[in-house]
Amino acid sequence: MIQALPEGVRVRLLHSVHGDPRAAAELVKLLSDRQSTGLDPLPTEPALLAPQLLRALRAEIRALPDGTRLLLLLAAADQYPVATHAFSRAVTAARLDTRPLERAESAGVAHFGAGGVVFRDTWTRIAAYESGSPADRRDVHRLLAGVLHGDGESPRRSWHRGAGALGPSARLAAELRGAACKARRTGEPALARALLERAAMLCPDPAERSRLVTRAAADAWQAGDGDRARRLVADGTADDALSGLFALRSGNATEAFDALLGAAAHRAGPGRRNDSPEVGGTSGFRGTPGHEGVPLDPAAHLLARATEAAVYTGDLRRCREAARVAERLGVASPGTLGGLAAAFEGRYEDARDLLQAAAGRCGPGGDPTLLVHAGIAALMLGDHTRAATATLRAAASARARGATGLQAQALEFRAYADFWTGRPQAGRAAATEALHQAYATGQDNGACHLQAALAMFAAITGDADVCRERAAAARSYALARGLGLPAALAQWALAFLDLTDGRFAGAAARLRALAGFGPGHGHRAIRHLATPHYVEAAVRTGDTRIARAAHADYHRWATAVRSPDDLALSARCRALLAPGEEAVEHYRSALALHARGTRDFERARTELLFGSALRRLRHRTEARDRLHSALEAFDHFGAPHCAARARAELRALGAPAAPAQSVDPAARLTAQQLLVARMVAEGATNREIAARLALSPRTIDHHLRGVFTRLGIRSRIDLVRLIADSEVP
């Protein structure tokens, strides 16, 4: 039944039940129609996730002696839902005998070691906690609070004090709120969320309780618990800032832009509040050092998020609107905002200067949100090395601060740098992991963007079925929510697949359609990036009029930003549009510029096109050298369909055939096929592989048939032997 759920719901469900198949099978039967389709958040309380499983485990715990159950309760309270690592100290302080834990070991419930009590699984630990009476739970929490005196332990001490309280207490609620601020400063948003939820339970003031719940929802979202965040504000307590963030990452991006822009104006206006839930990054709003030590303004962070909303929709005109709001409010907006607005208006030199300033702010330890913006700016400038650096640092900074949700977003934009710099296999692996993380944290819009990125990786490596499946999933979701960026990227992936497989008319048609799509369906930046591919397809179909106009604008941008890669592709376009011998010098210029750039995959494609042109011009020796160079590069990148075109050109040239394919599976399979083959060799079933790669079992079946065909084998046993014999790394 779980396989019938949408991919995002399936991943979130497994994440919520800690990967336990028993709980997953039970929960899927309890979901409402809206939960099953992803419209409503999943349950977050254990008793609602798997009541039957929890009931059975509680009965197992209650069958143990009283002394054993007390120690298990103490250990569980020390680990769930907040880990405090105080069990041994509490045992010593209370002079408890640990020998009763032997009964838990013999029952297979838990075992006791140097590091404390290790439960059989997460659900057994939860059952051990919930099997205790309310009075017993309060007692163990007070005991744990009494032994937490170390440096940095005050937030956890406050947690246990709050959990041991008998009833409402304004004093304890204030203590918990202060502890949450400390936890947030030390990069522990999950702990901050738990503290604020407990504070809300103890707070006697309804208005303050509502504010605490809203702040807890913001921390839950930052920690990657999207379902809990949505449930906390299900009664409509979320303000515009938080609602805008939810919409940005899992709803309609146009609505997100409006909400975030309105919230920014409110934060920067008269009577501005700086104690609102943080939505922009991981720094607090009260002058917390942000990027390169500069205090972050809440309105600036909200404008950064509004910029992202405009980027996702493809409605870059709204960047101009946000820039006017920032100017009116006197807020220092992110450089990407002004840069995108200037680029949309055709002020390419101004855009270059603004984007270069934003891209230059990619030092280590910065605010993750602004590092993501630095990466976006670098991508716009064609600086893929800096883009990769900024996005990797954004992911690392988010990880260090406990901002799980931001890690996946950073890797969304990292994928663009991986497309063309000769890392399609590594990029696909990183994007697959980020896709799982985006789904698990409730960021379905980010997952859609990653689906489109994976479609492009599949197009590069020649996995046609995966490309089409990923692109269809991305476009279906994106068009329903006005996400022009992933919709355009998926369309480009399909066009690139057509182009590299020689379906030039299909590629040209898709790219012409992409140029005509407006915001919500297309994206100006993707259309710009795809221009060299459109020129190539259009030349092959004899339709060069629009291609020349598209190339003229592309060349103007490349000249303004002075990107060697963009200038190289512009020279390649000019070569494709030039007659006969005139094209040769343009190709030579393109390769000279490629040598200064980083888009190694496109350099190989330029060599392929140049070699083909040289063959037609009967420059046989140089044609052979160029084609062999391209072939070697495509084999290295794991792009067999491009390599096949290079071999076809060499055959047409009458040159010796390329060396026979190696028996090494790594050399004969596509990246996706090799990944499937390795998992099969490890003993995984097709359904297990499908779940791990977020693909359908039907697609895995197709890949496995392709593996058997390419390797000349007939069974999984043969595959296991071949993988073992080749010692694939």
C-alpha positions in Angstrom: 0.0 0.0 0.0 2.8 2.4 0.8 4.1 2.2 -2.8 0.8 3.6 -4.0 1.4 6.9 -2.2 3.0 9.9 -3.9 6.8 9.8 -3.6 7.0 12.8 -1.2 4.3 11.4 1.1 6.0 8.0 1.0 9.4 9.4 2.0 7.8 11.5 4.8 5.8 8.6 6.1 8.9 6.4 6.4 10.8 9.3 8.0 8.1 9.9 10.5 8.0 6.3 11.6 11.8 6.1 11.9 11.9 3.7 8.9 10.1 0.9 10.8 8.1 -1.2 8.3 5.6 -2.3 11.0 4.7 1.3 11.9 4.7 2.3 8.2 2.2 -0.5 7.3 -0.1 0.6 10.2 0.1 4.3 9.5 -0.7 4.1 5.8 -4.1 2.6 6.8 -4.8 5.5 9.1 -4.2 8.4 6.7 -7.0 10.6 5.5 -7.4 11.2 1.8 -5.8 14.7 2.1 -2.9 13.2 4.1 -2.4 10.5 1.5 -2.1 13.1 -1.3 0.2 15.3 0.7 -2.3 18.2 1.2 -2.4 17.8 5.0 0.5 17.2 7.3 1.1 13.7 8.7 0.6 12.9 12.4 3.5 13.7 14.6 2.5 12.1 18.0 3.6 8.5 18.5 0.1 7.5 19.7 -1.3 8.6 16.3 1.5 7.2 14.2 1.3 3.6 15.1 -1.2 3.0 18.0 -1.3 -0.8 17.7 2.5 -1.2 17.5 2.9 1.1 20.5 0.2 -0.8 22.5 2.0 -4.1 21.9 5.4 -2.7 22.9 4.0 -1.0 26.0 2.6 -4.4 27.1 6.0 -6.0 26.6 7.6 -3.3 28.7 5.0 -3.6 31.5 5.6 -7.3 31.7 9.1 -6.6 33.1 9.8 -6.1 36.9 9.3 -2.7 38.5 13.0 -2.0 38.9 13.7 -2.8 35.3 10.9 -0.6 34.1 12.1 2.3 36.2 15.6 2.1 34.8 14.2 1.9 31.2 11.9 4.9 31.9 14.9 6.9 33.2 17.0 5.9 30.1 14.1 6.7 27.7 13.5 10.1 29.4 17.2 10.8 29.0 17.0 10.2 25.2 13.4 11.0 24.1 12.3 13.4 22.9 15.5 15.4 23.9 18.8 13.7 24.3 20.6 14.8 27.5 23.2 12.1 28.1 22.7 12.2 31.9 21.6 8.6 32.6 24.7 7.4 34.4 24.9 10.6 36.5 21.2 10.2 37.5 21.8 6.5 38.4 24.7 7.5 40.6 22.8 10.4 42.2 19.8 8.3 43.0 22.0 5.3 44.1 20.1 3.0 41.8 21.1 -0.6 41.2 21.5 -1.3 37.4 21.4 -5.1 37.8 17.6 -5.1 37.0 18.6 -4.1 33.4 19.7 -7.7 32.9 16.0 -8.7 32.6 15.7 -6.1 29.8 18.7 -7.7 28.0 17.3 -11.2 28.3 14.0 -10.0 27.0 15.7 -8.4 24.0 14.3 -5.0 24.9 17.6 -3.1 25.5 21.2 -3.6 26.7 23.4 -1.7 29.0 26.9 -0.7 28.1 29.6 1.9 28.7 27.6 4.5 26.8 24.4 3.9 28.7 21.2 2.0 27.7 20.7 1.1 24.0 17.2 0.3 23.1 16.2 -2.4 20.5 14.8 0.3 18.3 13.2 3.8 18.4 9.7 2.5 19.0 10.8 0.4 21.9 12.4 3.5 23.5 9.2 5.5 22.9 7.1 2.7 24.5 9.5 2.5 27.5 8.8 6.2 28.1 5.1 6.1 27.5 4.6 3.0 29.7 5.5 5.1 32.8 2.8 6.8 34.8 2.6 10.6 34.6 3.9 10.8 38.2 6.9 8.5 37.4 7.8 10.5 34.3 7.8 13.7 36.3 10.0 12.2 38.9 12.7 11.0 36.4 12.6 14.3 34.6 13.3 16.1 38.0 16.1 13.6 38.7 17.7 14.3 35.3 17.3 18.0 35.8 19.1 17.8 39.1 22.3 16.3 37.6 22.7 18.6 34.6 25.1 21.3 35.7 27.8 21.3 33.0 28.7 24.1 30.6 26.1 24.4 27.9 23.6 22.0 29.7 21.2 24.7 30.9 18.8 24.3 28.0 18.5 20.6 28.6 18.2 21.2 32.4 15.3 23.6 31.7 13.7 21.0 29.4 13.6 18.4 32.2 12.4 21.0 34.7 9.5 21.9 32.4 8.7 18.2 31.8 8.6 17.6 35.5 6.2 20.5 36.2 2.8 19.8 37.7 0.9 22.5 35.9 1.0 26.0 34.3 3.9 28.3 35.4 4.7 31.7 34.0 8.2 31.5 35.6 9.0 28.1 34.0 7.6 29.2 30.6 9.9 32.2 30.7 12.8 30.0 31.6 12.1 27.6 28.7 11.8 30.5 26.3 15.2 31.8 27.3 16.6 28.2 27.0 15.2 28.0 23.5 17.0 31.2 22.5 20.3 29.6 23.8 19.6 26.4 21.9 18.9 28.4 18.7 22.2 30.3 19.1 24.1 27.1 19.4 22.5 25.6 16.2 20.0 23.3 17.8 16.6 24.2 16.4 15.0 20.8 17.2 15.8 21.4 20.9 14.6 25.0 20.6 11.3 23.7 19.2 10.9 21.2 22.0 11.6 23.8 24.6 9.1 26.3 23.1 6.4 23.6 22.8 6.8 22.8 26.5 6.8 26.5 27.3 3.5 26.9 25.5 2.0 24.1 27.5 3.0 25.8 30.7 2.2 29.4 29.7 -0.9 30.7 31.4 -1.3 33.7 29.0 -3.2 32.8 25.8 -1.6 35.5 23.7 1.9 34.6 24.8 1.1 30.9 24.3 0.2 31.6 20.7 3.5 33.4 20.1 5.4 30.6 21.6 3.7 28.0 19.4 4.4 30.1 16.3 8.1 30.4 17.2 8.1 26.6 17.9 6.7 26.0 14.4 9.5 28.2 12.9 12.1 26.1 14.7 10.5 22.9 13.7 10.6 23.9 10.1 14.2 25.0 10.4 15.1 21.6 12.0 13.5 19.8 9.0 10.3 18.7 10.7 7.8 20.1 8.2 4.8 18.1 9.4 5.2 19.2 13.0 5.6 22.8 11.9 2.4 22.8 9.9 0.5 21.0 12.6 1.6 23.6 15.2 0.1 26.4 13.2 -2.9 24.5 11.8 -5.3 26.8 13.7 -4.1 29.8 11.6 -1.7 31.3 14.1 1.2 31.6 11.5 2.1 35.1 10.5 2.9 36.3 7.0 6.6 35.5 7.4 6.0 31.9 8.4 3.1 31.4 5.9 5.3 32.8 3.2 8.1 30.4 4.0 5.8 27.4 4.0 4.4 28.5 0.6 7.9 29.1 -0.8 9.0 25.5 0.0 5.8 23.6 -0.4 3.0 25.7 -1.8 2.4 28.3 -4.4 5.5 30.4 -4.9 3.6 33.5 -6.2 1.6 33.5 -2.9 4.9 33.1 -1.1 6.3 36.2 -2.8 3.3 38.3 -1.8 3.4 37.1 1.9 7.1 37.5 2.3 7.2 40.9 0.7 4.4 42.1 2.9 6.2 40.6 6.0 9.4 42.4 5.0 7.5 45.8 4.8 6.0 45.1 8.2 9.3 44.2 9.8 11.0 47.4 8.4 8.1 49.7 9.1 7.2 51.8 12.2 7.0 49.8 15.4 9.0 47.0 13.8 9.3 43.8 15.8 12.5 41.8 15.9 11.2 38.9 18.0 9.3 37.3 15.2 9.9 33.7 14.2 12.9 33.5 12.0 12.3 32.4 8.5 15.2 33.7 6.5 18.1 31.7 7.6 19.5 30.3 10.8 20.6 33.5 12.6 18.4 35.2 15.1 16.9 38.5 14.3 18.4 40.4 17.3 21.6 41.5 15.7 23.0 38.0 15.4 26.2 38.0 13.3 25.3 36.8 9.9 27.4 36.7 6.7 31.0 37.7 7.3 30.1 39.1 10.7 27.5 41.6 9.5 24.3 41.6 11.6 21.3 40.3 9.6 18.2 42.5 9.4 14.9 40.6 9.5 13.5 42.6 6.6 16.6 41.9 4.5 16.2 38.2 5.2 12.6 38.2 4.2 13.5 40.1 1.0 16.0 37.4 0.3 13.3 34.8 0.6 11.0 36.9 -1.6 13.7 36.9 -4.2 13.9 33.1 -4.1 10.1 33.0 -4.6 10.5 35.2 -7.7 13.3 32.9 -9.0 11.2 29.8 -8.5 8.2 31.3 -10.3 10.3 32.7 -13.1 8.5 36.0 -12.7 11.7 38.1 -12.5 9.7 41.3 -12.9 8.7 40.8 -9.3 12.4 41.2 -8.4 12.1 44.8 -9.6 9.0 45.2 -7.3 10.9 43.8 -4.3 13.9 46.1 -5.1 11.6 49.1 -5.1 10.2 48.0 -1.7 13.7 47.6 -0.3 14.7 51.1 -1.6 11.6 52.7 -0.1 12.2 51.0 3.3 15.9 51.8 3.3 16.7 48.1 3.6 20.0 46.6 2.3 18.6 44.0 0.0 20.6 41.0 -1.2 22.7 41.6 -4.4 20.9 38.9 -6.3 17.7 40.9 -6.0 19.0 44.0 -7.8 21.1 41.9 -10.2 18.1 39.8 -11.4 16.0 43.0 -11.7 18.7 44.6 -13.8 19.1 41.5 -16.0 15.4 41.3 -16.6 15.4 45.0 -17.8 18.4 44.3 -20.1 20.8 46.4 -18.1 23.5 43.7 -18.3 26.5 45.7 -17.1 24.6 46.8 -14.0 23.4 43.2 -13.4 27.0 42.0 -13.7 28.3 44.4 -11.1 25.5 43.6 -8.6 25.8 39.8 -9.1 29.6 39.9 -8.8 29.2 41.6 -5.5 26.7 39.0 -4.3 28.8 36.1 -5.6 31.9 37.4 -3.9 30.3 36.9 -0.5 30.9 33.2 -0.3 33.4 32.9 2.6 33.3 30.0 5.0 31.0 30.2 8.0 28.5 32.6 6.5 24.7 32.6 6.8 23.3 29.7 4.7 20.6 31.8 3.0 23.1 34.4 1.8 25.5 31.7 0.7 22.8 30.2 -1.4 22.3 33.6 -3.0 26.0 33.9 -3.6 25.7 30.6 -5.5 22.8 31.7 -7.5 24.6 34.9 -8.5 27.7 32.9 -9.5 25.6 30.6 -11.6 24.1 33.7 -13.4 27.7 34.9 -14.1 28.8 31.5 -15.4 31.3 31.1 -12.6 30.7 27.4 -11.8 33.7 27.0 -9.5 32.5 29.8 -7.2 28.9 28.5 -7.4 30.0 25.1 -6.3 32.0 26.6 -3.4 29.2 28.8 -2.2 26.5 26.1 -2.3 28.7 23.5 -0.6 29.5 26.1 2.1 25.8 26.9 2.4 25.1 23.2 3.0 27.9 22.9 5.5 26.9 26.0 7.4 23.2 24.8 7.5 24.3 21.5 8.8 26.5 23.1 11.5 23.5 25.2 12.6 21.0 22.3 12.6 19.1 23.9 9.7 18.3 20.6 8.0 15.9 22.1 5.5 18.4 24.5 4.1 20.9 21.8 3.2 18.7 20.4 0.5 18.0 23.9 -0.9 21.8 24.5 -1.2 22.2 21.3 -3.2 19.4 22.2 -5.6 21.6 25.0 -7.0 24.8 23.0 -6.6 23.4 20.7 -9.3 23.7 23.3 -12.0 27.4 23.6 -11.4 27.7 19.8 -11.6 25.8 19.6 -14.9 28.6 21.0 -17.1 31.8 20.6 -15.1 32.3 16.9 -15.8 30.6 15.6 -12.6 27.3 14.1 -13.8 27.6 10.9 -11.7 28.7 12.7 -8.5 26.1 15.4 -9.1 23.3 12.8 -9.6 24.3 11.1 -6.4 24.2 14.4 -4.5 20.9 15.4 -6.0 19.3 12.0 -5.2 20.3 12.4 -1.6 19.1 16.0 -1.5 15.8 14.8 -3.1 15.2 12.4 -0.3 16.1 15.1 2.2 13.7 17.6 0.6 10.8 15.1 0.7 11.6 14.1 4.3 11.6 17.7 5.5 8.3 18.5 3.7 9.9 20.7 1.0 8.1 19.5 -2.0 8.9 22.5 -4.1 12.6 21.9 -3.6 12.0 18.2 -4.4 10.4 19.2 -7.7 13.4 21.3 -8.6 15.7 18.3 -7.8 13.5 16.0 -9.9 14.1 18.3 -12.8 17.9 18.4 -12.1 17.9 14.6 -12.0 16.1 14.6 -15.4 19.0 16.7 -16.7 21.6 14.4 -15.3 19.8 11.5 -16.9 19.8 13.3 -20.2 23.5 13.9 -20.0 24.2 10.2 -19.2 21.7 8.9 -21.7 19.2 7.3 -19.4 16.2 8.2 -21.5 13.5 6.5 -19.5 14.7 8.1 -16.2 14.9 11.5 -17.9 11.3 11.3 -19.1 10.0 9.9 -15.8 11.8 12.6 -13.8 10.8 15.4 -16.2 7.2 14.3 -16.2 7.0 14.2 -12.4 8.7 17.6 -12.1 6.5 19.3 -14.8 3.3 17.9 -13.4 4.0 19.2 -9.9 5.6 22.5 -11.1 2.8 23.6 -13.4 0.2 23.0 -10.7 2.0 25.4 -8.3 3.4 28.0 -10.7 7.0 26.9 -10.4 8.5 28.1 -13.6 12.1 27.2 -12.7 11.8 23.4 -12.4 9.2 23.3 -15.2 11.6 25.0 -17.6 14.6 22.9 -16.4 12.6 19.7 -17.0 11.7 20.9 -20.5 15.3 21.7 -21.2 16.3 18.2 -20.0 13.9 16.6 -22.5 15.2 18.9 -25.3 18.8 18.1 -24.5 18.0 14.4 -24.6 16.4 14.9 -28.1 19.5 16.9 -29.2 22.1 14.4 -28.1 20.1 11.5 -29.6 19.9 13.3 -32.9 16.2 14.3 -32.8 16.9 17.8 -33.8 13.4 18.8 -34.8 12.0 17.7 -31.5 14.8 19.5 -29.6 14.2 22.7 -31.5 10.4 22.5 -30.9 10.8 22.0 -27.2 13.2 24.9 -26.9 11.1 27.2 -29.0 8.2 26.4 -26.7 10.4 27.1 -23.7 11.1 30.6 -25.1 7.4 31.2 -25.3 6.5 30.1 -21.8 5.7 32.8 -19.3 6.2 32.9 -15.5 5.0 29.8 -13.8 5.6 27.7 -16.9 9.0 28.9 -18.1 12.0 30.8 -16.9 14.1 33.5 -18.6 17.4 32.2 -17.0 16.8 28.7 -18.2 15.8 29.9 -21.7 19.1 31.9 -21.7 21.2 28.9 -20.6 19.6 26.7 -23.3 20.3 29.2 -26.1 23.4 27.3 -27.4 21.5 24.1 -27.6 18.6 25.8 -29.4 21.0 27.3 -31.9 22.5 23.8 -32.6 19.0 22.2 -33.0 17.8 25.1 -35.2 20.8 24.9 -37.5 20.3 21.2 -38.0 16.7 21.8 -39.0 17.5 24.8 -41.3 15.6 27.3 -39.1 18.2 30.0 -38.2 16.3 33.2 -38.2 15.2 33.0 -34.5 18.4 31.3 -33.6 20.4 34.3 -34.8 18.4 36.7 -32.7 18.7 34.4 -29.6 22.4 34.2 -30.1 22.8 38.0 -30.4 21.2 38.4 -26.9 23.2 35.5 -25.5 26.4 37.1 -26.9 25.6 40.4 -25.4 25.2 38.8 -21.9 28.4 36.8 -22.3 30.3 39.9 -23.3 29.0 41.8 -20.3 29.8 39.1 -17.7 33.0 38.1 -19.5 32.5 34.4 -18.6 35.0 32.3 -20.7 32.4 29.5 -20.8 29.6 31.7 -22.1 31.9 33.3 -24.6 33.0 29.9 -25.7 29.5 28.8 -26.3 28.7 32.0 -28.1 31.7 31.3 -30.4 30.3 27.8 -31.0 26.9 29.3 -31.9 28.7 31.6 -34.4 30.5 28.6 -35.9 27.3 26.7 -36.3 25.7 29.7 -38.0 28.7 30.3 -40.3 29.2 28.8 -43.7 32.0 26.3 -44.7 35.5 27.2 -43.8 34.4 30.4 -42.0 33.2 28.2 -39.1 36.6 26.7 -38.5 38.1 29.8 -36.9 35.0 30.3 -34.7 35.4 26.7 -33.5 39.1 27.4 -32.7 38.1 30.5 -30.7 35.5 28.5 -28.8 38.0 25.8 -27.8 40.5 28.5 -26.7 37.9 30.0 -24.5 36.8 26.6 -23.2 40.4 26.1 -22.0 39.9 29.0 -19.6 36.5 27.8 -18.4 35.1 24.9 -16.4 32.3 23.5 -18.5 34.2 20.4 -19.5 31.2 18.6 -20.8 30.3 21.4 -23.2 33.9 21.6 -24.3 33.7 17.9 -25.3 30.5 18.7 -27.3 32.2 21.6 -29.0 35.0 19.2 -30.0 32.4 16.7 -31.4 30.7 19.4 -33.4 34.1 20.8 -34.6 35.3 17.3 -35.6 32.1 16.7 -37.5 32.5 20.0 -39.4 36.2 19.2 -40.1 35.2 15.8 -41.5 32.7 17.4 -43.9 35.4 19.9 -45.0 37.8 17.0 -45.5 40.3 18.0 -42.9 40.7 14.4 -42.0 43.7 14.5 -39.6 42.5 17.2 -37.3 38.9 15.9 -37.5 40.2 12.5 -36.2 42.1 14.2 -33.4 39.1 16.2 -32.3 36.7 13.3 -32.4 39.0 11.0 -30.4 39.4 13.8 -27.8 35.6 14.1 -27.6 35.1 10.4 -27.4 37.6 10.1 -24.5 35.9 12.8 -22.6 32.4 11.3 -23.1 33.6 7.9 -21.9 35.1 9.7 -18.8 31.8 11.5 -18.1 29.7 8.4 -18.5 27.7 9.7 -21.5 27.4 6.7 -23.8 25.0 8.3 -26.2 27.3 11.2 -26.9 30.2 8.7 -27.2 28.2 6.8 -29.7 27.9 9.9 -31.9 31.6 10.4 -31.7 32.2 6.8 -32.8 29.7 7.2 -35.7 31.6 10.3 -36.9 34.9 8.4 -36.7 33.4 5.5 -38.7 32.2 8.0 -41.3 35.7 9.4 -41.4 37.1 5.9 -42.1 39.2 6.1 -38.9 39.9 3.0 -36.9 37.1 1.9 -34.7 37.3 2.9 -31.0 38.8 0.3 -28.7 36.4 -2.5 -27.8 34.5 -1.9 -24.6 36.0 -3.1 -21.4 34.5 -6.0 -19.5 34.6 -3.8 -16.5 30.9 -3.0 -15.7 31.9 0.6 -14.7 33.0 1.2 -18.3 30.0 -0.4 -20.0 27.0 0.8 -18.0 25.4 4.2 -17.6 25.7 5.9 -14.2 22.2 4.8 -13.2 22.6 1.3 -14.5 25.9 0.9 -12.5 24.2 2.1 -9.4 21.4 -0.4 -9.8 23.9 -3.2 -10.6 25.8 -2.5 -7.4 22.6 -2.5 -5.3 21.6 -5.8 -6.8 25.0 -7.2 -6.1 24.5 -6.2 -2.5 21.3 -8.2 -2.4 18.7 -5.5 -2.7 15.3 -6.3 -4.3 13.9 -4.1 -7.1 11.4 -2.6 -4.8 14.1 -1.7 -2.2 16.2 -0.2 -5.0 13.2 1.8 -6.2 12.5 3.2 -2.7 16.2 4.2 -2.2 16.5 5.9 -5.6 13.0 7.4 -5.4 12.1 5.8 -8.7 9.3 3.4 -9.7 9.9 -0.4 -9.7 9.0 -0.4 -13.4 12.0 1.9 -14.1 14.3 -0.4 -12.0 13.1 -3.4 -14.0 13.9 -1.5 -17.2 17.4 -0.6 -15.9 18.1 -4.2 -14.9 17.2 -5.5 -18.3 19.5 -2.9 -19.8 22.3 -4.1 -17.5 21.8 -7.7 -18.5 21.9 -6.7 -22.2 25.0 -4.6 -22.0 27.0 -7.1 -19.9 25.8 -10.1 -21.9 24.4 -12.0 -18.9 21.1 -13.5 -18.0 20.6 -13.6 -14.3 21.2 -11.7 -11.0 23.6 -14.5 -10.0 25.7 -13.7 -13.1 25.6 -10.1 -12.2 26.8 -10.6 -8.6 29.7 -12.7 -9.9 30.7 -10.2 -12.5 30.6 -7.3 -10.0 32.6 -9.3 -7.5 35.2 -10.3 -10.1 35.6 -6.8 -11.4 36.0 -5.4 -7.9 34.0 -2.3 -8.9 35.0 0.5 -6.4 
